[in-house]
Amino acid sequence: MPPPDLSPTDVALIALYVVVLWAPGMLLGLVAGLRGWVLAATAPLLTYAVGGLAGPWSTGLGLRWSPWVFAASTVIGAVVLAAVRGTVRPASRIAGTSERPWSRGATTGVVVVVALAVVLGASAVLRGYGRLTTIPQDWDAVFHASGIRWIAETGDAGLFGMSQINWYEGGSIFYPNAYHVVAAVLEQITGAGIVSVLDAHTALIPGIGGLVLAVVVRRLGGSPVAAAGTALAAIGASAVYDMLWRGPLLPYATGAVLTPAFVLLLAQFLDTEGRRDRIASGVVLALGAAGLLCIHPAMLFGAVVFGAPYLLWRWGRRPSRLRAEPLMIAVVGAVALALSFLQIRGSIYSAASFPEVDWPAVVSGPQATWELLTFSHSSDMLQTWLFVLGAVGLLTYHRLGDLRWIGAPLLVFGALFVLTASSDAPWVQAVTRPWWNDRYRLVGLFALAAAVLIGHGIGQLHEAGVWAARRVARWSGDRTVPRATGAVAAVVLLAVVVLGSHVLYQDRNALRMSTNTQGPAVSPGEVAAMQELGKIVPPGERVMNDRYDGSVWMYALDGVLPVAGHYDATNLGNTDIGLLESSFNRYDDDPRVVAAVERLNIHYVMVGEGFLRGDNRRAAGLENLDGAPFLRTVFRNPQAVIYEVLPPSRASAATG
């Protein structure tokens, strides 16, 4: 696929997103004593904690969400942490931490490789999109895009606010909005289009995963080559990109790549000595847990799947830690729950108010297992390099050291994926409900955990290569091996992995990212029609539209409120919305329809040509509108039409 069509403004927008995403969290982390790699990897999670917690509270206090409120919230958090610690020095660490020092050259090399992983991950996303203004057209994208615009325009960062685009009747819905409030800050600063903001962040998600996992490897004693290999594996796995085109599961994918950062904060907390330092690191850990919940409720379960095995491994290695650490973690957990009170209450409400989702099984158990091991889910193409390197990592698993606990998340997420993909049993649905019984979500988490095993395999091949070089030197009578041998071997090995895997399956992943970007729901003609609506529809009016064509994007793209603002019609049947979707074309002879149109303040109708799904059909109430006496055509192109709704008296006169 060709390179993306990016302007300097597009590149600047992505760079500014990096600043917005890292700067607040880095300030909090610095004050709390975090430094270096751990600070870099955990900063985005802490930023989302600030936004996700401060947004709803600011709305509750009557404050409009803005960059100034975001900045003030960050400063308040930093002041609290500074008061707790009473110092700005790095946190002290206990002896015996598994992190091994790296040489300056090794550190520089890993920085270069992680930066390369970030660029390659962004390249795969943007090559698939083509440009930063490409509309991702699957189910969830419009909800997230509209939510960002709602917060940016109205300042309403409440947990039920952005659902008003679609659920303004029949009861609002809860959705954690850390992803959206941070994105809204970028939109408020730049005035960039919502789609560009959406796509700029999507381009960063694979690279964030690579960075976080590389730091987990470093923090728990892995070699520089293993850390670098882990970063590359994370951005090569197609399952990561499947969360970005299918759905797209943007908050979920953001939380997924940040979930391993919870382990970093957990280790930091437990390995910090000194009462004030430990309290500060405990507050930061609580913020990290709250941040995951503020991004997506499923992340709390993911944090347990990653964190519990780490703790069991840690306590198994040194049982004396059981005397104090469980209680310490319980206290931090209580603080995290207190911080996340609003989100937890909303999650309980949502679970009780909306039906369960059950995706049907699609393959047999053996086939699902094969797809898992060969990284070929939903594809005929095997990711052979990941499979082989993962097999090397598995064969040398006993050499993983303090990373051996990673096998538990691998087994858990792998087993849940196989069950979900191959079984419709009620107990399977119950067990996987936190992940919406969705195999794509589970295989994405498996791929992230597997990246550590793959990176370990690369590290072991590097060690074997250096060992072989030394043996050859001894056999040849040369007792000395150049110090650069290890570095040269690392460069050669990583180059072979990158090039042998076709630049980490760049074309394959870009092709997957191109799915659902060229219609059928949102066509250029529909975009033009929505631009026209932005010119003619006064603020506060709603436009009658079909739920399954591209018109649901009218608010996200042009700020015009639709009757149907999302493809999801859950709990909207017995409302004015449901009545109009079934009977709007009876406006001239049904007083109920006239009354509903007046209540919703509707004066225009838009009908698009394409549908989101191949089996979607035109809403019954929007059929046969051409020539209707109560409508006047004001805009038309081959893919969309806009009608003006005539007052009932004029419609009756036209009928007579």
C-alpha positions in Angstrom: 0.0 0.0 0.0 1.2 3.5 -0.7 2.5 5.8 2.1 -0.1 8.0 3.8 -0.9 11.4 2.5 0.1 13.5 5.6 0.6 17.3 5.7 2.9 19.1 8.1 -0.2 20.1 10.0 -1.2 16.4 10.4 2.2 15.5 11.8 2.1 18.5 14.2 -1.4 17.3 15.4 0.0 13.8 16.2 3.0 15.3 17.9 0.7 17.6 20.0 -1.4 14.6 20.9 1.8 13.0 22.3 2.4 16.2 24.4 -1.2 16.2 25.7 -1.1 12.5 26.5 2.3 12.4 28.2 2.8 15.8 29.9 0.2 15.7 32.7 1.1 12.1 33.6 4.8 12.9 33.6 4.3 15.8 36.0 2.4 13.6 38.4 4.9 10.8 38.0 7.9 13.1 38.6 6.5 14.5 41.7 5.7 11.0 43.0 9.3 9.8 42.4 9.0 8.0 39.1 11.9 8.3 36.7 13.2 7.1 33.4 11.6 4.2 31.6 8.8 3.6 34.2 7.8 7.3 34.0 7.7 7.2 30.2 5.6 4.1 30.1 3.1 5.0 32.8 2.6 8.7 32.0 -0.3 8.2 29.6 -2.2 6.0 32.1 -1.8 8.7 34.7 -3.0 11.4 32.2 -6.1 9.4 31.6 -6.6 9.0 35.4 -6.5 12.8 35.7 -8.9 13.4 32.8 -11.2 10.5 33.7 -11.6 11.5 37.3 -11.6 15.3 36.9 -14.0 15.4 34.0 -17.1 14.1 35.8 -16.3 16.0 39.0 -15.8 19.3 37.1 -19.2 18.8 35.5 -20.8 18.0 38.8 -19.3 21.3 40.2 -20.7 23.3 37.3 -17.4 23.8 35.5 -17.1 23.5 31.7 -14.4 21.0 30.7 -11.5 22.8 29.0 -7.7 22.7 28.7 -7.6 25.1 31.7 -9.6 22.7 33.9 -7.5 19.8 32.8 -4.3 21.7 33.6 -5.7 22.9 36.9 -6.7 19.3 37.8 -3.2 18.1 37.0 -1.6 20.8 39.1 -3.8 20.0 42.0 -2.9 16.3 41.8 0.8 17.3 41.7 0.5 19.5 44.7 -1.2 16.8 46.7 1.6 14.3 45.8 4.3 16.9 46.6 2.7 17.5 50.0 2.6 13.7 50.7 6.3 13.2 49.7 7.8 16.6 50.8 10.5 16.2 48.2 11.1 16.1 44.4 13.9 13.5 44.4 13.5 10.1 42.8 11.8 7.5 45.0 14.2 5.3 47.0 14.2 1.6 46.1 14.8 -1.5 48.2 17.7 -3.8 47.4 17.0 -6.9 45.4 14.8 -5.4 42.7 15.0 -7.5 39.6 15.7 -4.6 37.3 19.3 -5.0 35.9 21.3 -1.9 34.8 21.8 -1.5 31.1 24.8 0.1 29.5 24.4 3.5 27.9 24.8 1.9 24.5 22.2 -0.7 25.2 19.8 1.9 26.5 20.3 4.0 23.4 19.7 1.0 21.2 16.4 0.1 22.9 15.3 3.8 22.7 15.9 3.6 18.9 14.1 0.4 18.5 11.1 1.5 20.6 11.0 4.7 18.5 11.1 2.6 15.4 8.2 0.5 16.7 6.1 3.6 17.4 6.8 4.8 13.8 6.0 1.5 12.2 2.8 1.1 14.2 1.7 4.5 13.3 2.6 3.8 9.7 0.5 0.7 9.5 -2.5 2.6 10.8 -2.1 5.6 8.6 -1.2 3.7 5.5 -4.5 1.8 6.0 -6.4 5.1 6.4 -4.6 6.9 3.6 -5.0 10.3 5.4 -5.7 11.7 8.8 -9.2 12.7 7.8 -10.4 9.2 6.8 -13.6 8.3 8.6 -13.4 4.8 10.4 -16.9 3.5 9.6 -17.5 0.5 11.8 -20.1 0.5 14.6 -18.4 2.3 17.6 -16.4 5.0 15.8 -19.3 7.4 15.5 -20.2 7.1 19.2 -16.6 8.0 20.2 -16.3 10.8 17.6 -19.6 12.3 18.7 -18.6 12.0 22.4 -15.4 13.9 21.8 -17.3 16.7 20.0 -20.0 16.8 22.7 -17.5 17.3 25.5 -15.4 19.9 23.4 -18.5 21.9 22.4 -20.7 21.8 25.5 -18.0 21.3 28.2 -20.2 18.5 29.6 -17.6 15.9 30.8 -20.2 13.9 32.9 -20.4 10.2 32.6 -23.9 10.3 31.0 -23.4 13.4 29.0 -22.1 12.3 25.6 -24.8 9.6 25.3 -27.2 12.5 24.8 -26.4 12.4 21.1 -28.4 9.2 20.8 -30.0 8.4 24.2 -31.7 11.8 24.9 -35.0 9.8 25.3 -35.5 6.6 27.2 -32.7 7.3 29.7 -29.1 8.2 29.2 -26.4 5.5 29.3 -23.1 5.4 31.2 -19.8 5.3 29.4 -16.4 6.0 31.0 -15.0 9.0 29.2 -11.3 9.3 30.0 -10.4 8.6 26.4 -12.9 11.3 25.2 -12.1 14.1 27.7 -8.4 14.0 26.8 -9.2 13.9 23.1 -11.6 16.9 23.6 -8.7 18.9 25.1 -6.7 18.4 21.9 -9.7 19.4 19.8 -10.3 22.5 22.0 -6.6 23.5 21.7 -6.3 23.0 18.0 -9.8 23.2 16.5 -8.8 20.2 14.3 -11.6 18.1 12.9 -12.9 15.4 15.2 -12.0 12.6 12.7 -8.4 13.9 12.6 -8.2 13.8 16.4 -9.7 10.3 16.4 -7.2 9.0 13.8 -4.2 10.8 15.4 -4.7 8.9 18.6 -5.4 5.6 16.8 -2.0 5.9 15.1 -0.3 6.0 18.5 -2.0 3.0 20.1 0.3 0.2 18.8 3.4 2.1 19.7 2.2 2.8 23.2 1.8 -1.0 23.6 5.3 -1.6 22.4 6.7 1.0 24.8 4.8 -0.3 27.8 5.7 -3.9 27.2 9.4 -3.1 26.6 9.5 -1.3 30.0 7.8 -4.2 31.7 10.6 -6.5 30.4 13.3 -4.0 31.5 11.7 -3.5 35.0 11.5 -7.2 35.7 15.1 -8.1 34.7 14.9 -8.7 30.9 17.8 -8.0 28.6 17.9 -5.0 26.2 17.5 -7.3 23.2 14.4 -9.0 24.8 12.9 -5.6 25.5 13.5 -4.3 22.0 12.1 -7.6 20.5 9.1 -7.3 22.7 8.4 -3.8 21.4 8.7 -5.0 17.8 6.5 -8.0 18.4 3.7 -5.9 20.0 3.4 -3.7 16.8 3.7 -6.6 14.4 0.7 -8.7 15.8 -2.3 -8.2 13.6 -4.6 -8.9 16.6 -3.7 -5.5 17.9 -4.8 -3.8 14.8 -8.0 -5.9 14.7 -9.1 -3.8 17.8 -8.6 -0.6 15.8 -10.4 -1.3 12.5 -13.1 -3.7 13.8 -15.4 -1.8 16.1 -13.3 0.2 16.3 -12.6 -0.5 19.9 -10.7 2.7 20.5 -11.1 3.2 24.3 -10.8 -0.6 24.8 -7.6 -0.8 22.7 -6.2 2.2 24.6 -6.8 0.5 27.9 -5.5 -2.8 26.6 -2.1 -1.5 25.7 -1.8 0.4 29.0 -2.9 -2.5 31.2 0.6 -3.9 31.6 1.6 -0.4 33.0 -0.4 -1.3 36.0 2.2 -4.0 36.8 4.9 -1.3 36.6 3.1 0.9 39.1 2.5 -2.2 41.3 6.1 -3.1 41.3 7.1 0.5 41.9 4.8 0.7 44.9 6.0 -2.6 46.5 9.7 -1.9 45.9 9.7 1.6 47.3 11.1 2.2 50.8 10.4 5.1 53.1 7.0 5.9 54.5 6.4 9.1 52.5 7.7 7.7 49.3 5.6 4.6 49.6 2.5 6.5 50.3 3.1 8.6 47.2 3.7 5.6 45.1 0.6 4.0 46.5 -1.5 7.1 45.5 0.0 6.8 42.0 -0.9 3.1 41.9 -4.4 3.9 42.9 -4.6 6.6 40.2 -3.4 4.0 37.7 -6.1 1.5 38.7 -8.7 4.3 38.5 -7.3 5.4 35.2 -7.9 1.9 33.7 -11.4 1.9 34.9 -12.0 5.4 33.6 -10.8 4.2 30.1 -12.9 1.1 30.0 -14.5 -1.1 32.8 -13.0 -4.3 31.3 -9.5 -3.0 32.0 -10.0 -3.6 35.7 -10.4 -7.3 35.0 -7.4 -7.2 32.7 -5.4 -5.6 35.5 -6.2 -8.5 37.8 -5.2 -11.0 35.1 -1.9 -9.3 34.7 -1.3 -8.2 38.3 -2.4 -11.3 40.3 0.2 -13.6 38.6 2.9 -11.1 39.2 2.0 -10.9 42.9 1.9 -14.7 43.3 5.2 -15.0 41.6 6.7 -12.3 43.8 5.4 -13.8 47.0 6.4 -17.3 46.0 10.0 -16.1 45.5 10.0 -14.4 48.9 7.1 -15.5 51.2 8.2 -13.0 53.9 6.6 -10.3 51.7 3.2 -11.8 52.6 3.4 -10.3 56.1 2.8 -6.8 54.8 2.2 -6.5 51.1 -1.4 -8.0 50.8 -2.6 -5.4 53.4 -0.8 -2.6 51.6 -2.4 -3.6 48.3 -5.8 -3.8 49.9 -5.4 -0.2 51.2 -4.5 1.0 47.8 -7.4 -0.9 46.3 -9.8 0.8 48.7 -8.4 4.2 47.7 -8.7 3.4 44.0 -12.4 2.3 44.5 -13.0 5.6 46.4 -11.5 7.6 43.6 -13.6 5.7 41.0 -16.9 5.9 42.9 -18.7 7.6 40.1 -17.4 5.2 37.4 -18.2 2.1 39.5 -21.8 3.3 40.2 -22.2 4.0 36.4 -20.9 0.5 35.6 -23.4 -1.1 37.9 -26.2 0.9 36.4 -25.1 0.0 32.9 -24.8 -3.7 33.7 -28.3 -3.7 35.1 -29.9 -1.6 32.3 -28.6 -3.1 29.1 -28.8 -6.6 27.7 -25.9 -9.0 27.5 -24.0 -9.3 24.3 -23.4 -12.8 22.9 -21.3 -13.1 19.8 -21.9 -16.5 18.1 -19.2 -19.1 18.0 -17.5 -19.2 14.5 -15.0 -22.1 14.6 -14.2 -25.3 16.3 -12.0 -25.5 19.4 -9.0 -27.0 17.5 -9.3 -24.4 14.8 -9.5 -21.6 17.4 -6.4 -23.0 19.1 -4.5 -23.1 15.8 -5.5 -19.5 15.0 -4.3 -18.4 18.4 -0.9 -20.1 18.2 -0.2 -19.0 14.6 -1.6 -15.4 15.2 -3.9 -15.9 12.3 -7.3 -15.1 13.8 -9.8 -14.0 11.1 -7.2 -14.4 8.4 -5.9 -17.1 6.1 -2.3 -15.8 6.5 -0.1 -17.2 9.3 2.2 -14.8 11.1 5.0 -17.4 10.9 7.7 -15.3 12.4 5.7 -14.5 15.5 4.9 -18.2 15.8 8.5 -19.4 15.5 9.9 -16.8 17.8 7.2 -17.4 20.3 8.0 -21.1 20.1 11.7 -20.3 20.9 10.5 -18.2 23.9 8.4 -21.1 25.1 11.2 -23.7 24.7 13.4 -21.4 26.8 10.7 -20.4 29.2 12.7 -21.5 32.2 15.1 -18.6 31.5 12.4 -15.9 31.8 13.4 -15.2 35.4 11.0 -12.7 37.1 8.9 -12.6 33.9 7.8 -16.2 34.2 4.4 -15.0 35.6 3.5 -13.7 32.1 2.5 -17.3 31.3 -0.6 -16.9 33.4 -2.1 -14.0 31.3 -1.2 -15.9 28.2 -3.1 -19.0 29.3 -6.1 -17.0 30.7 -6.6 -14.8 27.6 -5.8 -17.6 25.2 -8.2 -20.0 26.9 -11.0 -17.4 27.0 -10.4 -16.6 23.3 -10.7 -20.3 22.3 -13.9 -20.7 24.4 -15.5 -17.6 23.0 -14.6 -18.4 19.4 -15.8 -22.0 19.6 -18.6 -22.2 22.2 -22.0 -20.6 22.8 -22.5 -22.2 26.2 -24.1 -19.9 28.7 -21.3 -20.4 31.2 -18.8 -19.2 28.5 -20.9 -16.1 28.0 -21.0 -15.5 31.7 -17.2 -15.9 32.2 -16.4 -13.6 29.2 -19.0 -11.0 29.9 -16.4 -8.4 31.1 -15.0 -8.5 27.6 -18.4 -8.5 25.9 -18.0 -12.1 24.9 -15.9 -10.8 22.1 -13.1 -12.9 20.7 -11.4 -9.9 19.1 -10.9 -8.2 22.5 -9.5 -11.4 24.1 -7.1 -12.2 21.3 -5.8 -8.7 21.3 -4.9 -9.0 25.0 -3.4 -12.4 24.3 -1.2 -10.9 21.6 0.1 -8.2 23.9 1.1 -10.8 26.5 2.6 -13.0 23.8 4.8 -10.2 22.7 6.8 -10.6 25.9 7.3 -14.3 25.1 8.3 -13.5 21.6 10.7 -10.8 22.8 12.2 -13.4 25.1 12.7 -15.7 22.2 14.6 -13.0 20.3 16.7 -12.4 23.4 17.6 -16.0 23.7 18.6 -16.3 20.0 20.8 -13.3 20.6 22.5 -14.9 23.6 22.9 -18.1 21.6 24.6 -16.1 18.8 27.0 -14.4 21.1 27.8 -17.7 22.8 28.5 -19.3 19.4 30.8 -16.4 18.4 32.8 -16.9 21.6 33.0 -20.7 20.9 34.2 -20.0 17.4 36.8 -17.6 18.7 38.1 -20.1 21.2 38.3 -22.9 18.5 40.2 -20.5 16.3 42.7 -19.8 19.1 41.6 -16.3 19.7 40.7 -16.0 23.4 39.3 -12.5 23.1 35.9 -11.6 21.6 35.4 -7.9 20.5 33.2 -6.0 22.9 31.0 -5.0 20.0 30.1 -8.6 19.2 26.9 -8.5 21.3 25.8 -5.2 19.8 26.5 -6.3 16.2 24.7 -9.6 16.8 21.7 -7.6 18.2 21.5 -5.3 15.2 21.8 -8.2 12.8 19.2 -10.3 14.6 16.6 -7.5 14.9 17.2 -6.5 11.3 16.6 -10.1 10.2 13.3 -10.2 12.3 12.1 -6.9 10.9 13.0 -7.6 7.2 12.1 -11.3 7.3 8.6 -10.6 8.6 8.1 -8.1 5.8 8.7 -5.1 8.1 6.7 -6.7 10.9 3.8 -7.5 8.6 3.4 -3.9 7.7 1.4 -4.5 4.5 -0.9 -7.0 6.1 -1.7 -4.7 9.1 -2.1 -1.7 6.8 -4.6 -3.7 4.7 -6.6 -4.6 7.8 -6.7 -1.0 8.8 -8.1 0.0 5.4 -11.2 -2.1 6.2 -14.3 0.0 6.7 -12.7 3.2 5.5 -14.2 3.5 2.1 -17.9 3.1 2.8 -20.4 1.8 2.5 -22.1 3.8 5.2 -20.4 7.3 4.9 -20.0 8.1 1.2 -18.5 11.4 -0.1 -22.0 12.4 -1.2 -23.3 11.9 2.3 -20.4 13.9 3.7 -21.4 16.7 1.3 -25.0 16.5 2.5 -24.0 16.8 6.1 -21.9 19.8 5.3 -25.0 21.4 3.8 -26.9 20.6 6.9 -24.3 22.4 8.9 -25.1 25.5 6.9 -28.9 25.4 7.0 -29.9 23.8 10.3 -30.1 26.2 13.3 -28.5 25.1 16.6 -30.9 23.0 18.8 -32.9 21.5 15.9 -32.7 17.8 15.2 -32.6 16.3 11.8 -34.7 13.2 11.0 -32.4 10.5 9.7 -31.9 6.7 9.2 -30.0 4.9 11.9 -28.1 2.7 9.6 -26.8 5.0 6.9 -24.0 7.5 7.2 -26.2 10.3 8.5 -25.5 9.3 12.1 -22.1 11.1 11.6 -23.8 14.5 11.2 -23.1 15.7 14.7 -19.5 14.5 14.8 -18.7 16.0 11.4 -20.7 19.2 11.3 -22.3 19.7 14.7 -25.9 19.0 13.6 -28.0 17.0 16.1 -29.6 13.9 14.5 -32.6 12.0 15.6 -30.6 8.8 15.5 -27.0 9.6 16.6 -25.7 6.0 16.7 -26.3 2.7 15.0 -27.4 1.3 18.4 -31.1 1.6 19.2 -31.0 -0.2 22.6 -33.9 0.9 24.8 -35.2 3.4 22.3 -38.3 1.5 20.9 -41.0 3.1 23.1 -40.0 6.7 22.5 -40.6 9.5 19.9 -37.4 8.2 18.2 -38.9 4.8 17.8 -42.2 6.2 16.6 -40.6 8.3 13.9 -38.3 5.5 12.7 -41.4 3.4 12.1 -43.9 6.0 11.0 -42.4 9.3 10.0 -43.8 8.9 6.5 -47.3 9.1 8.0 -46.7 12.7 9.0 -49.6 14.0 6.9 -52.2 11.6 8.5 -51.0 10.7 12.0 -51.3 13.3 14.7 -48.8 11.3 16.9 -46.1 11.7 14.3 -46.8 15.5 14.0 -46.6 15.9 17.8 -43.3 13.9 17.9 -41.8 16.0 15.2 -42.7 19.1 17.1 -41.4 17.8 20.4 -38.0 16.9 18.9 -37.9 20.2 16.9 -37.4 18.6 13.5 -37.4 20.7 10.3 -35.2 18.7 8.0 -34.7 15.1 6.9 -31.6 13.5 5.5 -31.6 10.1 3.7 -28.3 8.5 2.6 -27.8 5.8 0.0 -25.5 3.3 1.7 -25.9 1.2 4.9 -23.4 0.1 7.5 -24.2 -3.6 7.1 -25.2 -5.5 4.0 -28.4 -6.8 5.7 -29.6 -3.3 6.9 -32.8 -2.0 5.4 -34.3 1.5 5.2 -36.2 2.4 8.3 -39.9 1.9 7.6 -40.8 5.5 8.5 -38.3 6.8 5.9 -39.5 4.7 2.9 -41.1 6.3 -0.1 -40.3 9.9 0.9 -39.8 11.2 -2.6 -42.8 13.1 -3.7 -44.3 13.2 -0.2 -46.5 16.4 0.0 -45.2 17.3 3.4 -41.5 17.5 2.2 -39.6 19.8 0.0 -36.3 18.8 -1.5 -33.5 21.3 -0.7 -30.4 19.3 -1.6 -29.7 16.2 -3.6 -26.8 14.3 -5.0 -26.5 10.7 -6.2 -25.8 9.5 -2.6 -27.9 11.7 -0.3 -31.0 13.9 -0.2 -32.1 16.6 2.2 -35.8 17.5 2.6 -37.4 20.4 4.5 -40.4 19.4 6.6 -43.4 21.6 5.8 -45.7 22.8 8.5 -48.8 20.5 9.0 -51.1 23.2 7.5 -49.1 23.5 4.3 -48.8 19.7 4.1 -52.6 19.3 4.4 -53.2 22.0 1.8 -50.8 20.2 -0.6 -52.7 17.0 0.0 -56.0 18.6 -0.8 
